[in-house]
Amino acid sequence: MNTADAKRILETALICSQQPLQVRDMRVLFDEGLGLDTLKALLQELQQDWMQRGVELVSVATGWRFQSRPEMREYLDRLHPEKPPRYTRATLETLAIIAYRQPVTRGDIENIRGVTVNSLLLKQLEDRGWIEAIGHREVIGRPALFGTTKHFLDDLGLESLDQLPLLDTPAQQANVIEALNTIESATQAELDIPPALDATSIDRSVVAEQVTTGDISSDGELFFMTGTQP
C-alpha cells in the first residue's frame, strides 16, 4: 500500500470516529501491517495537509482526533448560540483542586476550601466522567483518593495534566478549568456533525494570562480569547 492510500484510510477513520483513536487501534486498519513509527509519520503528514483548513488534527489524552480551530468558533457559535451548562463555583474549585493536587481525599478538599464538600457535588463530577476514585488512603476509615480521568483531559482538549497552566490558588485554577470547559464544549452541543470535529483547541498561555491579570467582564465572567467570551 502506498503512502497516499494509507493517509486516505487514516483520514477517513479519524473523521468518521466519534471518539479519539489510539495509534494501536489505527494499526488494525492495516492488519498490523504498518509499524508505529510509520503511522506516527503519516499522522504528522496529515497534520501538515490540514494546516490551512478550518479543522486540525490533534493528539489528546485518549488518542488522535480532528477538531475545529479556535478562529472558527465565532462562526460555529451561530449554529448553536445557546451557552453550554455552567457549573457552580464550588464545583469548579473542587474539580480544580482534584486536577492540580491529585490524588486527594474529600477531607483534603475541605481543608483547602475551608468548607464542607457536599457528597452530591463529587457524585456530579463522577457522573460527568471527570473524576474517579483511584485508591484509598491508608488511615482510619480509608477515605477514597480522587483523581481526574482521561475523559476530563479529552473534554478540555488536553493531552496531559502537564498542559494545565501553573497557577497558585484554587480560585485561579478554577477559572482555568471553567475557561477550558466552556471553550471546548461551546461548539459540541447538539450539532449535526461528529463530536470529534467540534472541539475547539485553545492557547493555554492566553487563558493563564487572562486569569492571572483579572480580565473580567462587567457581569463577573472571564473573557478568554480575543473577540469571544464563554
Summary of the structure (lengths in Angstrom):
residues: 230
radius of gyration: 19.5
end to end distance: 45.7
largest distance: 61.6
contacts: 670
relative contact order: 0.14
helix: 47%
strand: 13%
